[in-house]
């Protein structure tokens, strides 16, 4: 894996970007985290969190695949 791939794999994104990528509301995202159906956030400071971009992208891909199964 080259340096660019490692960089993208570990890129942290904030909640507004997660909302934009998924089309879900903040409330729905946090509800799904509680239900273990959405990637958990990472605490980045005393009052801030972020998500791993690749985990969000994987979640989106899983949802895309499920539409063909169901």
PQR file with spaces between the fields and no chain letter, atoms N, CA, C, O and H, PARSE charges and radii, in Angstrom:
ATOM       1  N    UNK     1       0.851   -1.170    0.000 -0.4000 1.5000
ATOM       2  CA   UNK     1       0.000    0.000    0.000 -0.0000 2.0000
ATOM       3  C    UNK     1       0.900    1.237    0.000  0.5500 1.7000
ATOM       4  O    UNK     1       1.801    1.354    0.831 -0.5500 1.4000
ATOM       5  N    UNK     2       0.653    2.158   -0.934 -0.4000 1.5000
ATOM       6  CA   UNK     2       1.504    3.343   -0.995 -0.0000 2.0000
ATOM       7  C    UNK     2       1.055    4.397    0.021  0.5500 1.7000
ATOM       8  O    UNK     2       0.025    4.242    0.678 -0.5500 1.4000
ATOM       9  H    UNK     2      -0.079    2.063   -1.609  0.4000 1.0000
ATOM      10  N    UNK     3       1.833    5.459    0.139 -0.4000 1.5000
ATOM      11  CA   UNK     3       1.564    6.491    1.157 -0.0000 2.0000
ATOM      12  C    UNK     3       0.218    7.169    0.936  0.5500 1.7000
ATOM      13  O    UNK     3      -0.488    7.455    1.904 -0.5500 1.4000
ATOM      14  H    UNK     3       2.669    5.586   -0.395  0.4000 1.0000
ATOM      15  N    UNK     4      -0.157    7.436   -0.325 -0.4000 1.5000
ATOM      16  CA   UNK     4      -1.439    8.079   -0.614 -0.0000 2.0000
ATOM      17  C    UNK     4      -2.602    7.194   -0.164  0.5500 1.7000
ATOM      18  O    UNK     4      -3.564    7.686    0.425 -0.5500 1.4000
ATOM      19  H    UNK     4       0.416    7.204   -1.111  0.4000 1.0000
ATOM      20  N    UNK     5      -2.516    5.893   -0.440 -0.4000 1.5000
ATOM      21  CA   UNK     5      -3.570    4.975   -0.009 -0.0000 2.0000
ATOM      22  C    UNK     5      -3.679    4.943    1.509  0.5500 1.7000
ATOM      23  O    UNK     5      -4.786    4.916    2.048 -0.5500 1.4000
ATOM      24  H    UNK     5      -1.734    5.493   -0.919  0.4000 1.0000
ATOM      25  N    UNK     6      -2.547    4.946    2.206 -0.4000 1.5000
ATOM      26  CA   UNK     6      -2.568    4.962    3.665 -0.0000 2.0000
ATOM      27  C    UNK     6      -3.188    6.244    4.170  0.5500 1.7000
ATOM      28  O    UNK     6      -3.950    6.226    5.137 -0.5500 1.4000
ATOM      29  H    UNK     6      -1.648    4.968    1.769  0.4000 1.0000
ATOM      30  N    UNK     7      -2.874    7.356    3.529 -0.4000 1.5000
ATOM      31  CA   UNK     7      -3.408    8.654    3.926 -0.0000 2.0000
ATOM      32  C    UNK     7      -4.925    8.672    3.777  0.5500 1.7000
ATOM      33  O    UNK     7      -5.625    9.131    4.679 -0.5500 1.4000
ATOM      34  H    UNK     7      -2.255    7.370    2.744  0.4000 1.0000
ATOM      35  N    UNK     8      -5.439    8.184    2.663 -0.4000 1.5000
ATOM      36  CA   UNK     8      -6.879    8.160    2.431 -0.0000 2.0000
ATOM      37  C    UNK     8      -7.549    7.190    3.392  0.5500 1.7000
ATOM      38  O    UNK     8      -8.634    7.468    3.902 -0.5500 1.4000
ATOM      39  H    UNK     8      -4.870    7.811    1.930  0.4000 1.0000
ATOM      40  N    UNK     9      -6.912    6.064    3.638 -0.4000 1.5000
ATOM      41  CA   UNK     9      -7.482    5.052    4.520 -0.0000 2.0000
ATOM      42  C    UNK     9      -7.696    5.599    5.925  0.5500 1.7000
ATOM      43  O    UNK     9      -8.637    5.189    6.604 -0.5500 1.4000
ATOM      44  H    UNK     9      -6.030    5.839    3.224  0.4000 1.0000
ATOM      45  N    UNK    10      -6.850    6.511    6.372 -0.4000 1.5000
ATOM      46  CA   UNK    10      -6.918    7.009    7.732 -0.0000 2.0000
ATOM      47  C    UNK    10      -7.421    8.448    7.819  0.5500 1.7000
ATOM      48  O    UNK    10      -7.270    9.093    8.856 -0.5500 1.4000
ATOM      49  H    UNK    10      -6.085    6.844    5.821  0.4000 1.0000
ATOM      50  N    UNK    11      -8.010    8.948    6.754 -0.4000 1.5000
ATOM      51  CA   UNK    11      -8.501   10.326    6.751 -0.0000 2.0000
ATOM      52  C    UNK    11      -9.716   10.442    7.665  0.5500 1.7000
ATOM      53  O    UNK    11     -10.655    9.650    7.580 -0.5500 1.4000
ATOM      54  H    UNK    11      -8.132    8.423    5.911  0.4000 1.0000
ATOM      55  N    UNK    12      -9.680   11.434    8.529 -0.4000 1.5000
ATOM      56  CA   UNK    12     -10.794   11.686    9.438 -0.0000 2.0000
ATOM      57  C    UNK    12     -11.716   12.736    8.833  0.5500 1.7000
ATOM      58  O    UNK    12     -11.255   13.739    8.289 -0.5500 1.4000
ATOM      59  H    UNK    12      -8.917   12.078    8.597  0.4000 1.0000
ATOM      60  N    UNK    13     -13.015   12.501    8.929 -0.4000 1.5000
ATOM      61  CA   UNK    13     -13.986   13.469    8.436 -0.0000 2.0000
ATOM      62  C    UNK    13     -14.950   13.826    9.549  0.5500 1.7000
ATOM      63  O    UNK    13     -15.255   13.002   10.411 -0.5500 1.4000
ATOM      64  H    UNK    13     -13.390   11.686    9.371  0.4000 1.0000
ATOM      65  N    UNK    14     -15.423   15.047    9.523 -0.4000 1.5000
ATOM      66  CA   UNK    14     -16.316   15.557   10.560 -0.0000 2.0000
ATOM      67  C    UNK    14     -17.776   15.274   10.200  0.5500 1.7000
ATOM      68  O    UNK    14     -18.082   14.870    9.078 -0.5500 1.4000
ATOM      69  H    UNK    14     -15.176   15.716    8.823  0.4000 1.0000
ATOM      70  N    UNK    15     -18.656   15.489   11.152 -0.4000 1.5000
ATOM      71  CA   UNK    15     -20.068   15.157   11.004 -0.0000 2.0000
ATOM      72  C    UNK    15     -20.734   15.784    9.780  0.5500 1.7000
ATOM      73  O    UNK    15     -21.474   15.080    9.093 -0.5500 1.4000
ATOM      74  H    UNK    15     -18.407   15.817   12.063  0.4000 1.0000
ATOM      75  N    UNK    16     -20.517   17.065    9.465 -0.4000 1.5000
ATOM      76  CA   UNK    16     -21.184   17.601    8.268 -0.0000 2.0000
ATOM      77  C    UNK    16     -20.853   16.826    6.987  0.5500 1.7000
ATOM      78  O    UNK    16     -21.715   16.659    6.124 -0.5500 1.4000
ATOM      79  H    UNK    16     -19.916   17.637   10.023  0.4000 1.0000
ATOM      80  N    UNK    17     -19.612   16.355    6.864 -0.4000 1.5000
ATOM      81  CA   UNK    17     -19.223   15.560    5.697 -0.0000 2.0000
ATOM      82  C    UNK    17     -19.879   14.186    5.730  0.5500 1.7000
ATOM      83  O    UNK    17     -20.269   13.666    4.685 -0.5500 1.4000
ATOM      84  H    UNK    17     -18.912   16.491    7.565  0.4000 1.0000
ATOM      85  N    UNK    18     -20.007   13.588    6.917 -0.4000 1.5000
ATOM      86  CA   UNK    18     -20.681   12.291    7.057 -0.0000 2.0000
ATOM      87  C    UNK    18     -22.147   12.436    6.645  0.5500 1.7000
ATOM      88  O    UNK    18     -22.683   11.583    5.938 -0.5500 1.4000
ATOM      89  H    UNK    18     -19.690   14.011    7.766  0.4000 1.0000
ATOM      90  N    UNK    19     -22.786   13.506    7.086 -0.4000 1.5000
ATOM      91  CA   UNK    19     -24.182   13.776    6.707 -0.0000 2.0000
ATOM      92  C    UNK    19     -24.284   13.928    5.187  0.5500 1.7000
ATOM      93  O    UNK    19     -25.189   13.379    4.560 -0.5500 1.4000
ATOM      94  H    UNK    19     -22.351   14.199    7.660  0.4000 1.0000
ATOM      95  N    UNK    20     -23.355   14.673    4.610 -0.4000 1.5000
ATOM      96  CA   UNK    20     -23.361   14.888    3.159 -0.0000 2.0000
ATOM      97  C    UNK    20     -23.176   13.586    2.391  0.5500 1.7000
ATOM      98  O    UNK    20     -23.888   13.336    1.417 -0.5500 1.4000
ATOM      99  H    UNK    20     -22.619   15.119    5.119  0.4000 1.0000
ATOM     100  N    UNK    21     -22.233   12.756    2.816 -0.4000 1.5000
ATOM     101  CA   UNK    21     -21.939   11.507    2.114 -0.0000 2.0000
ATOM     102  C    UNK    21     -23.077   10.499    2.223  0.5500 1.7000
ATOM     103  O    UNK    21     -23.382    9.791    1.264 -0.5500 1.4000
ATOM     104  H    UNK    21     -21.655   12.959    3.606  0.4000 1.0000
ATOM     105  N    UNK    22     -23.701   10.438    3.395 -0.4000 1.5000
ATOM     106  CA   UNK    22     -24.706    9.394    3.637 -0.0000 2.0000
ATOM     107  C    UNK    22     -26.132    9.843    3.362  0.5500 1.7000
ATOM     108  O    UNK    22     -27.007    9.016    3.106 -0.5500 1.4000
ATOM     109  H    UNK    22     -23.454   11.013    4.175  0.4000 1.0000
ATOM     110  N    UNK    23     -26.369   11.145    3.412 -0.4000 1.5000
ATOM     111  CA   UNK    23     -27.738   11.639    3.253 -0.0000 2.0000
ATOM     112  C    UNK    23     -28.578   11.432    4.494  0.5500 1.7000
ATOM     113  O    UNK    23     -29.798   11.589    4.444 -0.5500 1.4000
ATOM     114  H    UNK    23     -25.657   11.816    3.620  0.4000 1.0000
ATOM     115  N    UNK    24     -27.961   11.086    5.597 -0.4000 1.5000
ATOM     116  CA   UNK    24     -28.678   10.850    6.852 -0.0000 2.0000
ATOM     117  C    UNK    24     -28.579   12.069    7.753  0.5500 1.7000
ATOM     118  O    UNK    24     -27.631   12.851    7.672 -0.5500 1.4000
ATOM     119  H    UNK    24     -26.970   10.959    5.638  0.4000 1.0000
ATOM     120  N    UNK    25     -29.572   12.212    8.606 -0.4000 1.5000
ATOM     121  CA   UNK    25     -29.551   13.310    9.565 -0.0000 2.0000
ATOM     122  C    UNK    25     -28.591   12.978   10.703  0.5500 1.7000
ATOM     123  O    UNK    25     -28.219   11.821   10.901 -0.5500 1.4000
ATOM     124  H    UNK    25     -30.342   11.577    8.671  0.4000 1.0000
ATOM     125  N    UNK    26     -28.200   14.004   11.441 -0.4000 1.5000
ATOM     126  CA   UNK    26     -27.325   13.786   12.596 -0.0000 2.0000
ATOM     127  C    UNK    26     -27.989   12.850   13.597  0.5500 1.7000
ATOM     128  O    UNK    26     -27.349   11.949   14.138 -0.5500 1.4000
ATOM     129  H    UNK    26     -28.503   14.944   11.280  0.4000 1.0000
ATOM     130  N    UNK    27     -29.274   13.070   13.836 -0.4000 1.5000
ATOM     131  CA   UNK    27     -30.001   12.219   14.794 -0.0000 2.0000
ATOM     132  C    UNK    27     -29.988   10.768   14.350  0.5500 1.7000
ATOM     133  O    UNK    27     -29.745    9.875   15.162 -0.5500 1.4000
ATOM     134  H    UNK    27     -29.794   13.802   13.396  0.4000 1.0000
ATOM     135  N    UNK    28     -30.245   10.521   13.079 -0.4000 1.5000
ATOM     136  CA   UNK    28     -30.270    9.147   12.557 -0.0000 2.0000
ATOM     137  C    UNK    28     -28.891    8.501   12.659  0.5500 1.7000
ATOM     138  O    UNK    28     -28.782    7.320   12.987 -0.5500 1.4000
ATOM     139  H    UNK    28     -30.442   11.246   12.420  0.4000 1.0000
ATOM     140  N    UNK    29     -27.845    9.267   12.380 -0.4000 1.5000
ATOM     141  CA   UNK    29     -26.478    8.732   12.483 -0.0000 2.0000
ATOM     142  C    UNK    29     -26.202    8.283   13.912  0.5500 1.7000
ATOM     143  O    UNK    29     -25.715    7.172   14.123 -0.5500 1.4000
ATOM     144  H    UNK    29     -27.934   10.226   12.114  0.4000 1.0000
ATOM     145  N    UNK    30     -26.502    9.124   14.892 -0.4000 1.5000
ATOM     146  CA   UNK    30     -26.229    8.761   16.285 -0.0000 2.0000
ATOM     147  C    UNK    30     -27.127    7.624   16.764  0.5500 1.7000
ATOM     148  O    UNK    30     -26.693    6.791   17.560 -0.5500 1.4000
ATOM     149  H    UNK    30     -26.897   10.026   14.720  0.4000 1.0000
ATOM     150  N    UNK    31     -28.374    7.575   16.291 -0.4000 1.5000
ATOM     151  CA   UNK    31     -29.250    6.443   16.633 -0.0000 2.0000
ATOM     152  C    UNK    31     -28.673    5.146   16.075  0.5500 1.7000
ATOM     153  O    UNK    31     -28.656    4.123   16.760 -0.5500 1.4000
ATOM     154  H    UNK    31     -28.727    8.251   15.644  0.4000 1.0000
ATOM     155  N    UNK    32     -28.202    5.188   14.831 -0.4000 1.5000
ATOM     156  CA   UNK    32     -27.636    3.988   14.214 -0.0000 2.0000
ATOM     157  C    UNK    32     -26.346    3.557   14.900  0.5500 1.7000
ATOM     158  O    UNK    32     -26.058    2.363   14.981 -0.5500 1.4000
ATOM     159  H    UNK    32     -28.215    6.019   14.274  0.4000 1.0000
ATOM     160  N    UNK    33     -25.571    4.510   15.392 -0.4000 1.5000
ATOM     161  CA   UNK    33     -24.355    4.161   16.154 -0.0000 2.0000
ATOM     162  C    UNK    33     -24.756    3.411   17.419  0.5500 1.7000
ATOM     163  O    UNK    33     -24.139    2.404   17.765 -0.5500 1.4000
ATOM     164  H    UNK    33     -25.805    5.480   15.327  0.4000 1.0000
ATOM     165  N    UNK    34     -25.787    3.897   18.112 -0.4000 1.5000
ATOM     166  CA   UNK    34     -26.265    3.211   19.328 -0.0000 2.0000
ATOM     167  C    UNK    34     -26.746    1.808   19.027  0.5500 1.7000
ATOM     168  O    UNK    34     -26.613    0.909   19.858 -0.5500 1.4000
ATOM     169  H    UNK    34     -26.288    4.715   17.831  0.4000 1.0000
ATOM     170  N    UNK    35     -27.312    1.612   17.824 -0.4000 1.5000
ATOM     171  CA   UNK    35     -27.832    0.304   17.420 -0.0000 2.0000
ATOM     172  C    UNK    35     -26.772   -0.561   16.735  0.5500 1.7000
ATOM     173  O    UNK    35     -27.076   -1.637   16.220 -0.5500 1.4000
ATOM     174  H    UNK    35     -27.420    2.341   17.149  0.4000 1.0000
ATOM     175  N    UNK    36     -25.527   -0.079   16.735 -0.4000 1.5000
ATOM     176  CA   UNK    36     -24.405   -0.796   16.104 -0.0000 2.0000
ATOM     177  C    UNK    36     -24.641   -1.083   14.624  0.5500 1.7000
ATOM     178  O    UNK    36     -24.230   -2.129   14.123 -0.5500 1.4000
ATOM     179  H    UNK    36     -25.281    0.795   17.153  0.4000 1.0000
ATOM     180  N    UNK    37     -25.303   -0.158   13.917 -0.4000 1.5000
ATOM     181  CA   UNK    37     -25.527   -0.323   12.481 -0.0000 2.0000
ATOM     182  C    UNK    37     -24.835    0.767   11.671  0.5500 1.7000
ATOM     183  O    UNK    37     -25.082    0.906   10.473 -0.5500 1.4000
ATOM     184  H    UNK    37     -25.638    0.693   14.323  0.4000 1.0000
ATOM     185  N    UNK    38     -23.974    1.534   12.319 -0.4000 1.5000
ATOM     186  CA   UNK    38     -23.228    2.606   11.652 -0.0000 2.0000
ATOM     187  C    UNK    38     -21.862    2.709   12.316  0.5500 1.7000
ATOM     188  O    UNK    38     -21.744    2.470   13.518 -0.5500 1.4000
ATOM     189  H    UNK    38     -23.773    1.421   13.292  0.4000 1.0000
ATOM     190  N    UNK    39     -20.829    3.059   11.558 -0.4000 1.5000
ATOM     191  CA   UNK    39     -19.482    3.154   12.152 -0.0000 2.0000
ATOM     192  C    UNK    39     -19.422    4.141   13.323  0.5500 1.7000
ATOM     193  O    UNK    39     -20.020    5.216   13.280 -0.5500 1.4000
ATOM     194  H    UNK    39     -20.925    3.253   10.582  0.4000 1.0000
ATOM     195  N    UNK    40     -18.704    3.759   14.345 -0.4000 1.5000
ATOM     196  CA   UNK    40     -18.563    4.605   15.529 -0.0000 2.0000
ATOM     197  C    UNK    40     -17.581    5.747   15.261  0.5500 1.7000
ATOM     198  O    UNK    40     -16.634    5.615   14.486 -0.5500 1.4000
ATOM     199  H    UNK    40     -18.218    2.886   14.380  0.4000 1.0000
ATOM     200  N    UNK    41     -17.835    6.841   15.914 -0.4000 1.5000
ATOM     201  CA   UNK    41     -16.962    8.003   15.797 -0.0000 2.0000
ATOM     202  C    UNK    41     -15.706    7.814   16.646  0.5500 1.7000
ATOM     203  O    UNK    41     -15.656    6.949   17.520 -0.5500 1.4000
ATOM     204  H    UNK    41     -18.605    6.948   16.544  0.4000 1.0000
ATOM     205  N    UNK    42     -14.696    8.638   16.373 -0.4000 1.5000
ATOM     206  CA   UNK    42     -13.445    8.649   17.120 -0.0000 2.0000
ATOM     207  C    UNK    42     -13.352    9.988   17.830  0.5500 1.7000
ATOM     208  O    UNK    42     -13.515   11.037   17.207 -0.5500 1.4000
ATOM     209  H    UNK    42     -14.737    9.341   15.662  0.4000 1.0000
ATOM     210  N    UNK    43     -13.095    9.959   19.103 -0.4000 1.5000
ATOM     211  CA   UNK    43     -12.945   11.200   19.859 -0.0000 2.0000
ATOM     212  C    UNK    43     -11.608   11.839   19.475  0.5500 1.7000
ATOM     213  O    UNK    43     -10.550   11.228   19.619 -0.5500 1.4000
ATOM     214  H    UNK    43     -12.962    9.107   19.609  0.4000 1.0000
ATOM     215  N    UNK    44     -11.677   13.074   18.987 -0.4000 1.5000
ATOM     216  CA   UNK    44     -10.462   13.764   18.543 -0.0000 2.0000
ATOM     217  C    UNK    44     -10.066   14.902   19.476  0.5500 1.7000
ATOM     218  O    UNK    44      -9.012   15.515   19.303 -0.5500 1.4000
ATOM     219  H    UNK    44     -12.537   13.570   18.870  0.4000 1.0000
ATOM     220  N    UNK    45     -10.898   15.178   20.449 -0.4000 1.5000
ATOM     221  CA   UNK    45     -10.621   16.238   21.407 -0.0000 2.0000
ATOM     222  C    UNK    45     -11.664   16.200   22.498  0.5500 1.7000
ATOM     223  O    UNK    45     -12.546   15.342   22.478 -0.5500 1.4000
ATOM     224  H    UNK    45     -11.754   14.681   20.590  0.4000 1.0000
ATOM     225  N    UNK    46     -11.585   17.111   23.448 -0.4000 1.5000
ATOM     226  CA   UNK    46     -12.543   17.109   24.558 -0.0000 2.0000
ATOM     227  C    UNK    46     -14.003   17.251   24.105  0.5500 1.7000
ATOM     228  O    UNK    46     -14.909   16.706   24.736 -0.5500 1.4000
ATOM     229  H    UNK    46     -10.868   17.809   23.464  0.4000 1.0000
ATOM     230  N    UNK    47     -14.220   17.983   23.014 -0.4000 1.5000
ATOM     231  CA   UNK    47     -15.586   18.200   22.540 -0.0000 2.0000
ATOM     232  C    UNK    47     -15.718   17.995   21.040  0.5500 1.7000
ATOM     233  O    UNK    47     -16.566   18.619   20.402 -0.5500 1.4000
ATOM     234  H    UNK    47     -13.484   18.425   22.501  0.4000 1.0000
ATOM     235  N    UNK    48     -14.899   17.135   20.477 -0.4000 1.5000
ATOM     236  CA   UNK    48     -14.975   16.918   19.033 -0.0000 2.0000
ATOM     237  C    UNK    48     -14.775   15.443   18.687  0.5500 1.7000
ATOM     238  O    UNK    48     -14.051   14.707   19.358 -0.5500 1.4000
ATOM     239  H    UNK    48     -14.210   16.628   20.995  0.4000 1.0000
ATOM     240  N    UNK    49     -15.448   15.050   17.612 -0.4000 1.5000
ATOM     241  CA   UNK    49     -15.345   13.681   17.108 -0.0000 2.0000
ATOM     242  C    UNK    49     -15.198   13.728   15.589  0.5500 1.7000
ATOM     243  O    UNK    49     -15.467   14.744   14.949 -0.5500 1.4000
ATOM     244  H    UNK    49     -16.036   15.648   17.067  0.4000 1.0000
ATOM     245  N    UNK    50     -14.764   12.603   15.038 -0.4000 1.5000
ATOM     246  CA   UNK    50     -14.643   12.456   13.591 -0.0000 2.0000
ATOM     247  C    UNK    50     -14.818   10.978   13.259  0.5500 1.7000
ATOM     248  O    UNK    50     -14.824   10.125   14.147 -0.5500 1.4000
ATOM     249  H    UNK    50     -14.545   11.778   15.558  0.4000 1.0000
ATOM     250  N    UNK    51     -14.960   10.691   11.976 -0.4000 1.5000
ATOM     251  CA   UNK    51     -15.127    9.325   11.501 -0.0000 2.0000
ATOM     252  C    UNK    51     -14.028    9.018   10.505  0.5500 1.7000
ATOM     253  O    UNK    51     -13.524    9.916    9.831 -0.5500 1.4000
ATOM     254  H    UNK    51     -14.956   11.383   11.254  0.4000 1.0000
ATOM     255  N    UNK    52     -13.656    7.750   10.411 -0.4000 1.5000
ATOM     256  CA   UNK    52     -12.715    7.332    9.381 -0.0000 2.0000
ATOM     257  C    UNK    52     -13.454    7.296    8.049  0.5500 1.7000
ATOM     258  O    UNK    52     -14.469    6.614    7.909 -0.5500 1.4000
ATOM     259  H    UNK    52     -14.065    7.020   10.958  0.4000 1.0000
ATOM     260  N    UNK    53     -12.942    8.027    7.087 -0.4000 1.5000
ATOM     261  CA   UNK    53     -13.614    8.131    5.793 -0.0000 2.0000
ATOM     262  C    UNK    53     -13.802    6.769    5.139  0.5500 1.7000
ATOM     263  O    UNK    53     -14.847    6.506    4.544 -0.5500 1.4000
ATOM     264  H    UNK    53     -12.118    8.581    7.200  0.4000 1.0000
ATOM     265  N    UNK    54     -12.799    5.902    5.245 -0.4000 1.5000
ATOM     266  CA   UNK    54     -12.925    4.592    4.600 -0.0000 2.0000
ATOM     267  C    UNK    54     -14.025    3.745    5.253  0.5500 1.7000
ATOM     268  O    UNK    54     -14.658    2.942    4.568 -0.5500 1.4000
ATOM     269  H    UNK    54     -11.950    6.116    5.728  0.4000 1.0000
ATOM     270  N    UNK    55     -14.265    3.906    6.557 -0.4000 1.5000
ATOM     271  CA   UNK    55     -15.361    3.169    7.201 -0.0000 2.0000
ATOM     272  C    UNK    55     -16.719    3.665    6.707  0.5500 1.7000
ATOM     273  O    UNK    55     -17.645    2.873    6.530 -0.5500 1.4000
ATOM     274  H    UNK    55     -13.751    4.558    7.113  0.4000 1.0000
ATOM     275  N    UNK    56     -16.835    4.966    6.488 -0.4000 1.5000
ATOM     276  CA   UNK    56     -18.083    5.517    5.955 -0.0000 2.0000
ATOM     277  C    UNK    56     -18.282    5.035    4.519  0.5500 1.7000
ATOM     278  O    UNK    56     -19.388    4.647    4.142 -0.5500 1.4000
ATOM     279  H    UNK    56     -16.083    5.609    6.631  0.4000 1.0000
ATOM     280  N    UNK    57     -17.226    5.057    3.725 -0.4000 1.5000
ATOM     281  CA   UNK    57     -17.326    4.574    2.348 -0.0000 2.0000
ATOM     282  C    UNK    57     -17.680    3.094    2.299  0.5500 1.7000
ATOM     283  O    UNK    57     -18.468    2.675    1.451 -0.5500 1.4000
ATOM     284  H    UNK    57     -16.327    5.372    4.031  0.4000 1.0000
ATOM     285  N    UNK    58     -17.108    2.298    3.199 -0.4000 1.5000
ATOM     286  CA   UNK    58     -17.450    0.867    3.264 -0.0000 2.0000
ATOM     287  C    UNK    58     -18.909    0.672    3.642  0.5500 1.7000
ATOM     288  O    UNK    58     -19.572   -0.209    3.094 -0.5500 1.4000
ATOM     289  H    UNK    58     -16.468    2.639    3.888  0.4000 1.0000
ATOM     290  N    UNK    59     -19.425    1.481    4.571 -0.4000 1.5000
ATOM     291  CA   UNK    59     -20.826    1.403    4.976 -0.0000 2.0000
ATOM     292  C    UNK    59     -21.736    1.707    3.781  0.5500 1.7000
ATOM     293  O    UNK    59     -22.745    1.033    3.575 -0.5500 1.4000
ATOM     294  H    UNK    59     -18.886    2.196    5.015  0.4000 1.0000
ATOM     295  N    UNK    60     -21.370    2.731    2.996 -0.4000 1.5000
ATOM     296  CA   UNK    60     -22.149    3.080    1.809 -0.0000 2.0000
ATOM     297  C    UNK    60     -22.132    1.931    0.803  0.5500 1.7000
ATOM     298  O    UNK    60     -23.167    1.594    0.227 -0.5500 1.4000
ATOM     299  H    UNK    60     -20.551    3.279    3.163  0.4000 1.0000
ATOM     300  N    UNK    61     -20.963    1.332    0.591 -0.4000 1.5000
ATOM     301  CA   UNK    61     -20.854    0.204   -0.337 -0.0000 2.0000
ATOM     302  C    UNK    61     -21.705   -0.980    0.118  0.5500 1.7000
ATOM     303  O    UNK    61     -22.334   -1.640   -0.709 -0.5500 1.4000
ATOM     304  H    UNK    61     -20.123    1.606    1.058  0.4000 1.0000
ATOM     305  N    UNK    62     -21.733   -1.256    1.426 -0.4000 1.5000
ATOM     306  CA   UNK    62     -22.566   -2.336    1.952 -0.0000 2.0000
ATOM     307  C    UNK    62     -24.039   -2.066    1.672  0.5500 1.7000
ATOM     308  O    UNK    62     -24.782   -2.981    1.316 -0.5500 1.4000
ATOM     309  H    UNK    62     -21.222   -0.719    2.098  0.4000 1.0000
ATOM     310  N    UNK    63     -24.464   -0.814    1.831 -0.4000 1.5000
ATOM     311  CA   UNK    63     -25.854   -0.453    1.557 -0.0000 2.0000
ATOM     312  C    UNK    63     -26.170   -0.632    0.080  0.5500 1.7000
ATOM     313  O    UNK    63     -27.265   -1.072   -0.269 -0.5500 1.4000
ATOM     314  H    UNK    63     -23.860   -0.071    2.121  0.4000 1.0000
ATOM     315  N    UNK    64     -25.218   -0.293   -0.795 -0.4000 1.5000
ATOM     316  CA   UNK    64     -25.415   -0.473   -2.232 -0.0000 2.0000
ATOM     317  C    UNK    64     -25.572   -1.953   -2.570  0.5500 1.7000
ATOM     318  O    UNK    64     -26.425   -2.323   -3.376 -0.5500 1.4000
ATOM     319  H    UNK    64     -24.329    0.064   -0.511  0.4000 1.0000
ATOM     320  N    UNK    65     -24.753   -2.791   -1.956 -0.4000 1.5000
ATOM     321  CA   UNK    65     -24.820   -4.223   -2.211 -0.0000 2.0000
ATOM     322  C    UNK    65     -26.130   -4.827   -1.702  0.5500 1.7000
ATOM     323  O    UNK    65     -26.677   -5.740   -2.320 -0.5500 1.4000
ATOM     324  H    UNK    65     -24.060   -2.490   -1.301  0.4000 1.0000
ATOM     325  N    UNK    66     -26.628   -4.319   -0.580 -0.4000 1.5000
ATOM     326  CA   UNK    66     -27.855   -4.861    0.004 -0.0000 2.0000
ATOM     327  C    UNK    66     -29.070   -4.624   -0.875  0.5500 1.7000
ATOM     328  O    UNK    66     -30.026   -5.397   -0.814 -0.5500 1.4000
ATOM     329  H    UNK    66     -26.184   -3.578   -0.078  0.4000 1.0000
ATOM     330  N    UNK    67     -29.060   -3.594   -1.677 -0.4000 1.5000
ATOM     331  CA   UNK    67     -30.234   -3.332   -2.515 -0.0000 2.0000
ATOM     332  C    UNK    67     -30.425   -4.418   -3.552  0.5500 1.7000
ATOM     333  O    UNK    67     -31.538   -4.602   -4.046 -0.5500 1.4000
ATOM     334  H    UNK    67     -28.283   -2.966   -1.727  0.4000 1.0000
ATOM     335  N    UNK    68     -29.368   -5.146   -3.899 -0.4000 1.5000
ATOM     336  CA   UNK    68     -29.484   -6.238   -4.855 -0.0000 2.0000
ATOM     337  C    UNK    68     -29.857   -7.537   -4.169  0.5500 1.7000
ATOM     338  O    UNK    68     -30.361   -8.455   -4.816 -0.5500 1.4000
ATOM     339  H    UNK    68     -28.465   -4.996   -3.498  0.4000 1.0000
ATOM     340  N    UNK    69     -29.618   -7.628   -2.868 -0.4000 1.5000
ATOM     341  CA   UNK    69     -29.909   -8.847   -2.109 -0.0000 2.0000
ATOM     342  C    UNK    69     -31.359   -8.859   -1.661  0.5500 1.7000
ATOM     343  O    UNK    69     -32.027   -9.890   -1.733 -0.5500 1.4000
ATOM     344  H    UNK    69     -29.209   -6.882   -2.343  0.4000 1.0000
ATOM     345  N    UNK    70     -31.849   -7.713   -1.197 -0.4000 1.5000
ATOM     346  CA   UNK    70     -33.205   -7.646   -0.633 -0.0000 2.0000
ATOM     347  C    UNK    70     -34.242   -7.485   -1.690  0.5500 1.7000
ATOM     348  O    UNK    70     -35.432   -7.412   -1.381 -0.5500 1.4000
ATOM     349  H    UNK    70     -31.306   -6.875   -1.138  0.4000 1.0000
